[in-house]
Structures are given as structure tokens and as C-alpha cells.
């Protein structure tokens, strides 16, 4: 009888070890998957970083749009803005004005 009880206890101990090993392996797999998986912690952090970068880019584009809209409005309704663009970008002048073009050149190097 005694040999039979020891064999039964050995099987129960072996089963417990197998269940414990299976549980630990499952837990490790879940932890690794939650950190490195497709929607794991690292992926979530990367997505947040990308979201912040895109939000900043959107803010910059909105500011540029506002600036350009103001330029369009000025060029439609403000004669001074039109004249400034004509003078600066197109090189135009009023009749009787003399235009001087100043170019900057690098000084010649001395031997």
C-alpha cells in the first residue's frame, strides 16, 4: 500500500510542476506579447510619438495657412501690398524713379 501512495503523490507533484511550468510560460508569453506585440506597449508609445509630431505639423500648417490667407487678402484689397510685391519681387518702379540694384559679392581672397 505504501508504494502505491508514494506513486500517487509523485504523480500529483509532477502534475503540479507541469501546471506551474505551463502557467509561468503562459504568463511570460503574455507579458512579452503585451510589450513587443503588434499593439504592445512599445507600439503604443511609438504611435503617441507620431501623433504628437503630426499634431505639431498640423499646427504649423494652420499657421502658414493663416499667414497666406492674410497675404491673399492684402493683395486683393491693399494697394500698398501690391506695390510692395511689384517693387520687391518684380523689380518694377514708378515712372521717373531710378532703381539701383545692389549685389553682394564675396571679397576677393588675397594671395
C-alpha positions in Angstrom: 0.0 0.0 0.0 2.8 2.3 0.8 4.4 2.1 -2.6 1.1 2.9 -4.2 0.6 6.1 -2.1 4.1 7.3 -3.0 3.5 6.7 -6.7 0.2 8.7 -6.5 1.9 11.5 -4.6 4.7 11.6 -7.2 2.1 11.9 -10.0 0.3 14.8 -8.1 3.7 16.6 -7.5 4.6 16.1 -11.2 1.2 17.4 -12.3 1.6 20.5 -10.1 5.0 21.2 -11.5 3.6 20.8 -15.0 0.7 23.2 -14.3 3.1 25.6 -12.6 5.5 25.5 -15.6 2.7 25.9 -18.1 1.3 28.9 -16.1 4.7 30.6 -15.9 5.3 30.1 -19.6 1.9 31.4 -20.4 2.5 34.5 -18.2 5.8 35.1 -19.8 4.3 34.8 -23.3 1.5 37.3 -22.3 4.0 39.8 -20.9 6.3 39.6 -23.9 3.3 39.9 -26.3 1.9 42.9 -24.4 5.3 44.7 -24.6 6.6 43.7 -28.1 3.4 42.7 -29.9 1.6 44.5 -32.7 -0.4 46.5 -30.2 2.0 46.2 -27.4 3.4 48.9 -25.2 6.3 49.8 -27.5 3.9 50.2 -30.4 1.5 52.4 -28.4 4.4 54.6 -27.3 5.6 55.0 -31.0 2.0 55.8 -32.1 1.8 58.5 -29.4 5.1 60.0 -30.6 3.9 60.0 -34.2 0.6 61.6 -33.1 2.4 64.4 -31.3 4.6 65.0 -34.3 1.6 65.1 -36.7 -0.3 67.5 -34.4 2.7 69.8 -34.4 2.9 69.6 -38.2 -0.9 70.4 -38.4 -0.4 73.4 -36.1 2.5 74.7 -38.3 0.4 74.2 -41.5 -2.6 76.1 -39.9 -0.3 79.0 -39.0 1.1 79.0 -42.6 -2.4 78.9 -44.0 -3.4 81.9 -41.8 -0.4 83.8 -43.0 -1.0 83.0 -46.6 -4.7 83.9 -46.3 -3.7 87.3 -44.9 -1.3 87.8 -47.8 -4.1 87.0 -50.3 -6.4 89.4 -48.5 -3.8 92.1 -48.6 -3.0 91.6 -52.3 -6.7 91.8 -53.1 -7.6 94.9 -51.2 -4.4 96.8 -50.2 -2.7 98.9 -52.8 0.4 99.2 -50.7 0.8 95.5 -50.5 0.5 95.2 -54.3 3.1 97.9 -54.8 5.5 96.3 -52.3 5.3 93.0 -54.2 5.8 94.8 -57.5 8.8 96.6 -56.3 10.5 93.7 -54.3 9.7 90.7 -56.3 9.2 92.0 -59.8 11.7 94.9 -59.7 9.1 97.4 -61.0 9.3 101.2 -60.4 7.1 104.2 -60.9 7.7 106.5 -63.8 10.6 108.8 -63.0 12.1 106.6 -60.3 15.6 105.3 -60.6 16.2 101.8 -59.5 19.6 100.8 -58.0 20.4 97.1 -57.8 22.9 96.3 -55.1 24.6 92.9 -55.3 26.7 91.5 -52.6 29.9 89.8 -53.6 32.4 88.0 -51.6 35.7 89.9 -51.1 38.5 88.6 -53.3 40.9 86.5 -51.4 44.4 87.8 -51.1 47.4 85.7 -52.1 
